Amino acid sequence: METTVLLKTVLVPIHRDGWPFIGVFAAIALGLAYVAQPLGWLGLALTAWCTYFFRNPDRVTPARPGLVVSPADGVVQLVDWAPPPAELGMGDAPRNRVAVFMNVFNVHVNRIPCDGTVAAASYRPGKFVNASLDKASEFNERQSLRIGLADGRDLACVQIAGLIARRIRCDVGNGTPVKAGQRFGLIRFGSRLDIYLPEGVAPLVALGQRTIAGETVIADLNSDEPARAGEVR
């Protein structure tokens, strides 16, 4: 039993976008090995890292209606108030925003935060400043989704490119029905996801908290619980 669990932890699926990169890294590793064996070992280590980066593990998503789950693995970088991206047509009133920062060692496959339908999808080119900075949400390249909920409310989920990220992949568009925890995209390499919650919904994660995409609950649409505080222990 323990062996099976270990194998599932190590031998996880690889996202299809990763195979071309893994192939390039492997070819470079062979070339380096031909030049000098120590360089070949370095190339092998880099190939292993590339494979690790594109891992695409299954997740167990809480199934209760109304829960909003994290769209990304990473660390809660911001919990604040901000207006959603203007291109989504959600108005300029500030909403509770949760920003999750992914470093190059996190799983980078992104997941839908809640059940609903994509009401708007918009790509905007931009800069590539450090995604951990607040200004990244305004100036960086981004792919934004407006998800309409069954009760008429909506929320926004925004993929933001980072300092060394140069490609955002989004596999859903206008009118696509989506489920919480569903895979919908990927960002290469190091980036951030912002969630703009509906009016009156408070975030249930704290600054600095680590999140798991598709599993960590970041809000409850059916609860009037106030925002949670956190402390390092």
N, C-alpha and C positions, 0 to 999 in steps of 0.2 A: 504493500500500500504506500509506504513512504517513498519507495523507488518511483512509483507511478506519479506521485505528486511532484517529486523532484524533476522528473522528465518533462512534465507539463510546464514547470516553471522555467526550465532551460530551453526546451525545444518548442518555442512559441511560433505561431505563424508569422510570416514576413509580409509586409504590405507590398502589393504588386509594383508600386512606384520605386521600391528599393532595389529590385533585382538589377536594373541597368547600372546603378551606382556600385552595387556589390561586385558586378562583373568587371567594372573599370578598376576598382580597388584591387581586385584579385589579379588582374592583368599587370597592374603596376607592381604588385608584390612579386610576381614571377620575374618581371624585368629587373627589379632591384636584387632579387636572389641571384640572377645571372651575373650581375655586376659584382656583388659581394654578399656572402651569406648573412652577415649581421644586418645588412640593409633589407634582406629578404624577410628576416624575422620582424623588423620594423613594419614592413609592408603587410605582413600577416596580421600583426596587431591592429593596424589601421583597418584592414578588411574585416576583422572581427568586430571592431567598434562600429563600422558602417552597418554590418548585419544587425548588431544590437540596436542601433538607432532606429531601424525600420521595423522593429518587432511590432506585432499587432495582436496582443493577447485578448482573449475573451474576458468579459467583465460581467459581474452579477449586478443588475440594475434593480433597485427597489421598485416594485410594481404598483405601489399605492398611487391612485390618481392625485394630481396636484403637487407632487414632489418635483422640484427642479434640481437636477444633478449637475455636477461639474462637467463642463465640456472638455476638460483637459487635465492631464497629470501635471502637477507642479506645485507652486507655492502661491498662496493668496498675496498678491503684491499690493492691491488697493482695495479698500472698502470705503466708497465715498458716494457723493452725488454728482451726476453729470448728465447733460442731455444726450440722447442717442444720436448716432450719425444722421446728419441732415438728409442724406440720400434715401433713407428708409421712410421718410414722411411720417414720423411718429411725434412731431412737434418738438419744441425747444424747451419744454419744461424738464428740469433735472429729475432724474430717477436714481434709485439705489443701484449702484454699479459695483460689481465684483470683478476684479481683474486677476487672472491666474497666469503666472509667468512660468514658461517651460524652458529649462536649460537643455543643453545638448545631450544630457543623459536620461531625460524623461522620455516616456512613450509620446510620440508626436501625432498619433492618430486621434482625431477630434470626434466628439460624440454630441448628439443632439441633447439639449438640456431638459426638454419636456415634450409631452405629447401635444400635437397641434398640426398646423398646416403652414407651409412657407408662404407668407403673404407678399413678401418682397425679397429680392436678392440683388445685391449691388456690389460690383467690384470697383475699387478706386485706387489708381496707382499713387505712389508717394515715395517718401524717403525711407531709409533703413537705419534710423537711429536706434540706440539701445532700447529694446522693448520693455525694460524695467522702468523706464522714465515715463512720467505722466504724459508728456507731450507726444509720446508714440501713438496714443489713441487718436490724436488729431492729425499728425503729419505723416505717419508711416503708411506704406501700402497696406490695404485691408480688403477683406471680403466680408460683407455684412449681410445678415439674415434677419428678417422680421418674421417671427413665428406667431401666427394667430392661434389663440386658445379657444376651446369649445365654448367658453362663457363670454366671448366677445373681447376679452382683454388680449394684450400682446406683450411680447418681450423681444429683446434684440440679442443676438449672439454674433460677435464680431471676431474674426480671425485677423490678427495683426502680425505682419512680418517684423522680424527683429534685425539686429545688427548684421548677422551673417545669413539670415534667411533671404532667399531670392525666389521662392516659389510657394504660392498658396494654392492648394487644391481644394475645390468644393464640389461635391457630387450631387447636390440638390439644387433645385431652382424654384421659380414661382409655381405655386399650386401643388407642390409635392407634399403628400401627407407624411408626417414624421412621428417617430416614437422616441421617448426618453431612452437614452443609452445607445441609440442607433449610430453606427459609424457614418460620418458624412464628409470627412475631409482630412487633410494633412498639411502641415507646414514644415518646410525644410529651411534651416537647421537652427533651432532656437527662436522662440517667438512667444506670443501671448494671446489669450482669449479673454474678451470682455463680455460680461452679461449685464444687460440693463433690465431690471425687474419691473413688473407692472406696478402701478401706483398703489401704495398701501401695503406692499409686500416687503418685508424686512429680510436682509441676508442672515443666514444662520451659520456663517463661518466667520472666523476672526482673522485679522491681519497676521501673516506669517504661518498660517495653518497649511499643512500639506493636503493636497486633494488627489483623488483617484478618479479619472474620467469615467463617467457612467455609473459610479458608485457613491461618491461623496455627495450628500444632500447639501445644497447651498441655500435653498429656500423652500418654503411650503406655501403654495398658492391659497390653501384653505385654512391657514392659521393666522391669527392676529398676534402671535408671539413677537415681542420686540427684538431688535437686533441683538445678537449675542456678543459678549465680550470674551476675550481669551487672554491667557497669561502663560508664559513659559515656566514649566515646572521640571 
